[in-house]
């Protein structure tokens, strides 16, 4: 099996394959609470938003590539947020952080209906012009 990263050592003598991951995004899940004794409101860290409760999303680093980290989105979400709920249900694409369940299917249905309506109205208008 080939090393996907950087191999150090002699191939016949045993060596080590070094790979690394590069951070793409950070997402923290918090919950809102009120202290019953002092009635003070607070936010408490619960977990990460990504699959398995991870707080960071990574991609495999490419040896020789330069990563500047000019833009790493950092999100703080409430535990009742739809994104957080979907990630806990496992309906998020962990590679992209996108919802593949309800909203994905809803967008395809809406697109299909618009396409069908455009074709039907276009054919109806053409047919109407033929009879006039």
Phi, psi and omega in degrees: 000130182283149179281123180281357181238233180246126182262128178240131180118176179270137183301321181280338185263358184088139180208194182231136176261120180257125174232159179216157178248150180246133183289134179253325184200156176233135179217125181247137177259129179233158176236147180270138179213165177230128178289122184294334181278317183258350184057026176271137178277151179207160173246134183238132176295131180251309188188180170273163183271345186270173184310135180075015180077015180290140180272346182231149177249128184240158169231154181293131178284148179257122179303133179092344180280151178255129179245123185262340180057038177296327182222108172234106182295135177239119182241145172237120185237146176287151182293346177264001179297138180303324178298316181294318179297317180295322180293326178289332179277352178081023180261012177259144173282108187294340178282334185235348180072025182253151181277121182258002185265255189300305185290328176296312179292322180298319179294322178291321178296315180298315178299317180296318180296320178295318179297314179296316180298321179296317179295316181295314180293323178295316178292323179294319179293321178294317179294323180294322179293330180291327183272349181265000000 
